[in-house]
Amino acid sequence: MKQAKRSFLVIGLGRFGESITKTLASLDHEVMVIDKDEAKVNKVADLVTQAVHADATDESVLKELGVSNLDEAIVAIGDDIQASILTTLILKDMGFERIVVKAKNDYHGRVLEKIGADVIIHPEKDMGIRVAHSILSGNIIDFIELSPDYSLVEVAASQTMNGKSLKELNLRAKYGCTVLAIKPKDEEKINISPSANDMVKAGDVLVLVGTNRDLSKLEQELLDESLTREFR
């Protein structure tokens, strides 16, 4: 289902900000970008609704640009923690209901939380978690931490899962994990909220949610199975 068109303000066009900008623009959302580096602004100017070379810590500039008319703000400022904090404060005072901010470290993240940032992203930390899980188990395709206790993972179904129904696999009883969807290996469609009788083939992607402890047990079993096949 196509998402409703929304409008975003992206401040900071480092690798993180540029990636977000290009993704939002490619999904046909309205995007205004602001950065102090004119070359970075010019690089994405043809992709976005409006590209502005300016200092986002200047409240008068933001007001003149009418940024408060946009739906959501994303502060993707890189190494300048002071500028990130000041910009977030200004946007909060301007009435943005949702502000997403990139944090450089945990200390920065705690400050952002106290001043009212709605979503705090730690790109390097989050990517490190995903890569670590992928390394530990070749079956783990993606890993998203939902909270300190719960996560969502995409797992490639193993050979031992091949030809079995979800009822036979009984992942909830064995590991406490719930299967939210099945992405068949050779098909584009996704089976959302699959039934107990739906079959799984090796290579299908299972989207699971559960506690980190339960998901770790599942990862370990997949790793053990993988190592057993490798050394046979």
C-alpha positions in Angstrom: 0.0 0.0 0.0 1.4 3.4 -1.0 2.3 5.7 1.9 0.6 9.1 2.2 2.9 11.9 0.9 4.6 13.8 3.7 7.0 16.7 4.1 10.4 16.5 5.8 13.1 18.9 6.9 16.6 17.4 6.8 19.3 19.4 8.4 22.9 18.2 7.8 24.0 16.5 4.6 26.8 14.2 5.7 26.6 10.5 4.6 23.7 9.8 7.0 21.7 12.9 6.1 22.3 12.5 2.3 21.2 8.9 2.5 18.0 9.8 4.3 17.3 12.7 1.9 17.7 10.5 -1.2 15.5 7.7 0.2 12.7 10.1 1.2 12.9 11.9 -2.2 12.8 8.5 -4.0 9.6 7.6 -2.2 8.0 10.8 -3.5 7.9 12.8 -0.3 8.5 16.5 -0.1 12.0 17.2 1.3 13.7 20.5 2.3 17.4 20.2 3.1 19.6 22.7 4.9 23.4 22.6 5.2 26.2 25.1 5.8 28.3 23.4 3.0 27.1 24.8 -0.3 28.7 21.9 -2.3 26.6 19.3 -0.3 23.4 21.4 -0.9 24.1 21.6 -4.6 24.7 17.8 -4.8 21.1 17.0 -3.9 19.4 20.1 -5.1 17.8 18.4 -8.2 16.4 15.6 -6.0 14.5 17.6 -3.4 11.7 20.2 -3.1 14.0 22.9 -1.7 17.7 22.9 -1.0 19.1 25.8 1.2 22.6 26.8 2.0 22.3 28.2 5.5 23.2 27.9 9.2 20.4 25.9 10.9 21.3 27.3 14.3 20.0 30.7 13.2 16.4 30.7 14.3 15.5 33.7 12.2 16.6 31.8 9.0 14.5 28.8 9.9 11.5 31.0 10.5 12.0 32.9 7.3 12.1 29.6 5.4 8.8 28.5 7.0 10.1 25.1 8.1 7.4 24.8 10.8 4.9 24.1 8.0 6.7 20.8 7.3 5.5 17.5 9.0 8.7 16.2 10.5 12.3 17.3 11.1 15.4 15.2 10.9 18.6 16.6 12.4 21.5 14.7 10.9 24.3 17.1 11.8 27.6 15.2 12.1 30.4 16.1 14.5 29.2 19.4 15.8 27.3 18.3 18.9 26.6 21.9 20.0 25.0 22.7 16.7 22.9 19.5 16.8 21.6 20.3 20.3 20.9 24.0 19.5 19.1 23.1 16.3 17.0 20.5 18.1 16.0 23.1 20.7 15.0 25.6 18.1 12.9 23.1 16.2 11.2 22.0 19.4 10.4 25.6 20.2 9.0 26.1 16.7 6.4 23.4 17.4 7.5 20.3 15.5 5.6 17.3 16.8 8.2 14.8 15.8 12.0 15.4 15.6 14.4 12.7 14.7 18.1 13.4 15.7 21.3 11.6 14.9 23.4 11.2 18.1 27.2 11.0 17.9 27.6 9.1 21.2 25.6 8.0 24.3 26.2 11.3 26.1 24.9 13.3 23.1 21.9 10.9 23.0 21.1 11.5 26.7 21.2 15.3 26.2 18.9 15.1 23.1 16.4 13.0 25.1 16.3 15.6 27.9 15.7 18.5 25.5 12.8 16.7 23.8 14.1 14.8 20.7 11.4 12.2 19.8 13.6 9.7 18.1 17.4 9.4 18.7 19.4 7.4 16.2 22.9 6.0 16.8 23.8 5.0 13.2 27.3 3.5 14.0 26.0 1.6 17.1 22.9 0.3 15.4 24.8 -0.8 12.3 27.4 -2.5 14.6 24.7 -4.5 16.3 23.3 -5.6 12.9 26.7 -6.6 11.6 27.6 -8.5 14.7 24.4 -10.6 14.5 25.0 -11.2 10.8 28.5 -12.4 11.6 27.4 -14.7 14.4 24.8 -16.4 12.3 24.9 -16.5 8.5 21.1 -17.0 8.6 20.4 -13.6 10.2 19.7 -11.1 7.4 18.7 -8.1 9.4 18.3 -7.2 13.1 16.4 -4.2 14.5 16.5 -3.5 18.2 12.9 -2.4 19.2 13.8 -1.8 22.9 16.5 -2.9 25.4 14.6 -6.2 25.7 12.9 -6.8 22.4 14.1 -7.0 18.8 12.9 -7.9 15.3 14.9 -10.1 13.0 14.8 -11.4 9.5 16.0 -15.0 9.4 16.8 -17.1 6.4 15.0 -20.5 6.9 17.5 -23.3 7.3 17.6 -26.7 5.7 16.1 -28.3 8.8 13.1 -26.0 8.4 12.5 -27.0 4.8 9.1 -28.4 4.0 7.7 -27.9 7.5 4.7 -25.9 8.6 4.9 -23.2 11.2 2.9 -25.5 13.5 5.6 -28.2 13.1 8.4 -25.7 13.6 6.6 -24.4 16.7 9.1 -21.5 17.1 6.9 -19.8 19.7 7.1 -22.8 22.1 10.7 -23.6 21.4 12.1 -20.0 21.4 9.3 -17.7 22.5 9.5 -16.0 19.0 6.5 -14.9 17.0 6.5 -15.2 13.2 5.1 -11.9 11.8 5.6 -12.7 8.1 7.2 -15.0 5.6 9.0 -13.7 2.5 9.1 -16.7 0.0 12.5 -17.1 -1.6 11.3 -17.2 -5.2 8.3 -14.9 -5.0 7.9 -11.1 -4.5 4.8 -11.3 -2.4 5.0 -11.4 1.4 2.8 -13.6 3.6 1.7 -11.3 6.4 0.4 -12.9 9.6 0.9 -16.5 8.3 -1.3 -19.3 9.6 0.0 -22.3 11.5 -0.4 -24.5 8.4 1.7 -22.3 6.1 4.8 -24.1 4.8 8.4 -22.9 5.0 11.1 -23.6 2.4 14.8 -23.3 2.9 15.9 -19.8 2.0 12.5 -18.2 2.8 12.9 -15.2 5.0 11.0 -15.4 8.3 10.3 -12.1 10.1 10.4 -12.7 13.8 9.9 -10.7 17.0 10.8 -11.7 20.5 13.0 -11.0 23.5 16.7 -10.6 22.9 17.3 -13.7 25.1 14.9 -15.9 23.1 16.2 -14.6 19.7 19.8 -15.4 20.9 18.8 -19.0 21.5 17.4 -19.2 18.0 20.5 -17.6 16.5 22.8 -20.1 18.4 20.9 -23.1 17.1 21.1 -21.8 13.5 24.8 -21.2 14.0 25.3 -24.7 15.4 23.4 -26.2 12.5 25.5 -24.1 10.0 28.8 -25.3 11.6 27.6 -28.9 11.6 26.9 -28.8 7.8 30.2 -27.0 7.2 32.4 -29.7 8.9 30.5 -32.8 7.8 
